[in-house]
Amino acid sequence: MLNTGDTAWVLISAALVFIMTPGLALFYGGMVRSKNVLTTIMQSMFVLGLISVEWIILGYAMAFGTDVGGFIGSLDKVGLAGVGLTIMENGTIPELAFVAFQCMFAALTPALITGAFAERLRFSAFCFFILLWAIFIYNPMAHWVWGGGFLAELGALDFAGGLVIHILSGVSGLTICLLLGKRHGYGKRAMLPHNLPMTVLGAALLWFGWFGFNAGSALGANELAANAFGGSCRSPGGLGNS
């Protein structure tokens, strides 16, 4: 049955995860040189809009649609077809609330990668890369672990994105960083951060968002959420990296 408390907590958590992307924009924006600060901030904010649309049209279906061979979700939920206010199976929240919460995860993950190639990628190439990465990398991985794919069948556990979000974005960021190479002039001239107070503010917003990022993954206002919330208090990432 629908539990209004659980639903409210998941929606609040989705909003908390949402604020992490602007926080990330400030964090990265403060670390780059002044001539690139607007581009760096725009990258994170653009990802938020782009992936939100992609998630509704295709991403949710690929990640949480009916399993196909353990590798991808079927396209039975393209454009959120058949997704409404019905209660999730074995849950207490509407599926649309789950869609919104997972959408914020899907938007934050590629935004994390942008720090790896800051100041080294044209905006048009960035948009193309992020869209392809979401479709061919993030969506399948989310299905493998969270959507009933083969990793889930093997017993893989990921409470709040330690694998699907953190490891995946970290490996992807390292890969593209190595492919692009160093920034022009690196090691030859100073490349000091543009604004460290901006970076600290961004870090504070990221930490604030962790409370929803971790505790919201319990999908309810319950004991598990309280435990995850406590982990967020102890350190950024807390239980999410477990």
N, C-alpha and C positions, 0 to 999 in steps of 0.2 A: 504494500500500500504506500501511497505517497506520504512522505514525511516532510512537512514544511520546514522544519529545522535543518534537516539534511540538505534540502534544496537551497535554502537561503545560504548555507555555508559554502556550498559548491559555487553558487553564483558570486558570492563575495570573493572566494578564492580565485575565480576566473578574473575578476577585476584586479586582484592583487598581482596575479601573474602578468596581466596586461601592463601594469605600471613598471614592470621590470624592463620592458623594451625601451621606453623613454629613458629609464635609468641607465640602461646599457649605452644608449646614444650619448648621454652626458658623460659617462665613464670613458668611452672611447674618444669622444670629442675633446675632452680635456687633455688627453694624452698625445694628440697629434699636433703638428705645427699649425699656426694660426691660419695659414693659407688653405688648409684642408679641413678645417673644423666643420664648416657647413656641409660639405660633401659627406663627411663621416657621420654626422648626425642624421643627415637625410637618408643614408643607407639603412639605418635601423628603423627609421620611421616609415620608409617606403616598404620595407619587408613586412611590417605590420599590416599594411593595407593589401599588398600583393598576396601574401599567404592566406589572409583571411578569406579573400575571394576564391583562391585556389582550393582551400580546405572545404568550403561549402560546395563548390562545383564537383571536385574530384577527390580531394585528399581524404575526407572522412570515409568515403566509399572504399578507397583503396586500403585504408588502415583498419577499418572496423566493419567492412562488409562481410558477407558470407565467405568463409575461407575457401580458397581454391588451391588445392595441392600443398597447403602449408606455407605458401610463398606470398600470396597477395589476396586482398579481399576482392570479391566480385563487384561488379558495377551496379548491383541492385539498389544502391543508395546514392547514385550520382545525383547531384543537385539536391541532396537530402530527401530523395523520393522515399516516401513511406515513413519518414522520421517526423514525429510530432510530439504531442504532449503525453504519450503513453509512458508508463513507468518502465524503466529498464528491467530486464529479466534479472531476478535475484538482487534487485536494488530497491531504493526508496526515493529515487529522483527521476524527473522526466528525462528522456533521452536528449532533448534539446539542451538541457543544462550540461549534460556530459559533452555534447558537441561543442558548446561554447568554451568549456574548460580545456578540452583537448586542442581547440583552435588556438588558444593562447600559448600552449606548449609548442605547437607547430610553427607559430610565428616567432617565438623567442629563439628557437634552436638555430635557424640560419642566421639570425642577427648576431649570435655568439661568434660565428665564423668571421664576421666582418673585421674584427680586430686583427686577424692574422694577415690580411692583405691591405690594411689601412694605407692610404696614400699611393697605392700601386695598381689600381684597377679602374678603368673607365666605367662611368655610371651605366652606359648601355650594356657593356659586357657583364657588369655586375647583375643587372636585372635578369638577363638571359641565364646566367649561371645559377642564380638563386632559384628561379622557377624550375629549371631542370633538376637541380639538386633536391628540391622538395618532392618532385614527382618520382624520381628514380632512386633516391637514396633514403630520404626520411620516411615517406609513406610506407615503402616495403618493410623497413626496419621496425616501424611502429606496429605493423601487422604481425611481424615475426614474434615480437615480445608481448605486446598488449592485445593484439587482435585475434589470438588463437592460432598463430602460425607455428612453424616447426620448432623455433626456439622455446616457445611456451610449452610445446609438447615434450621437449627434452627436459623441462623443469626450470628453465631460466626465470628468475624473479627480478623484477625492476619496479620497486614501489613508487618512486617519484622521479624517474628519468636518469638514473645514474648511467645506464647503458644507452637508451634511446636518445637522450639529449646530451649529456655531458661527454661521454666517450665518443659518440658519433660526431658531434660538432668539433671536439678536440682533434680527432684523427683527420677529419675533413679539412680543418683549418691548417694543420701541419702539412698536409699534402699539397694544398694550393699554395701555401707559403713557400714550399720548396720548389714548386713548379715556376712560380713567378720570380723567385730570386730576391735579392736585397733591393732596398730602395736606392735610387740613384743618389750617389754622394755619401752613402752610408760608410762611416768610418773615416770620412775625409772632412766632413763639416758637422757642426753641432746640430742635432735634431731634438731640441728640448721640448718637453710637453708645453702645450699652449696655455693650459689653465688648470692647475692642480686642485683648486677649490671646486671646480666643476666636476673633476674626477671623484673627489670625495663625496659630493652630493649624489653623483650617480651610484657610487658604491652603497650609500645609505638607502637609496631607493631599491637597489637590488636586494639588500638585506631585508628591507621591509617586505618586499614581494615574496621572499622565501617562505614567510609564514603561510601564504596561500599556496605556493608552489609545492611545499612538502605536506602540510596538513590537509590541504584540499584533495590530495591524492587518495585520502581515505574514503572520499566520496560520501562523507557523512560527518555529522557532528557527534563523534563517538570517542571511545577510549583510544583507538588507533590514531585519530586526528590529534588528540591531546599529546600523545607520545611523540608524534612527528613535530608538533608545534614546539615542544620542549627541545627537540633536537635542533630546530632552527634558532632557538635562543642561544644554544651553546656555541654554534659556529655557522657561518654562511654555508649553505649546501646541506649541512646536517645530515638528516636521514636520507635526503635525496640522492646522496652519493654512495649510499650503502648498497 
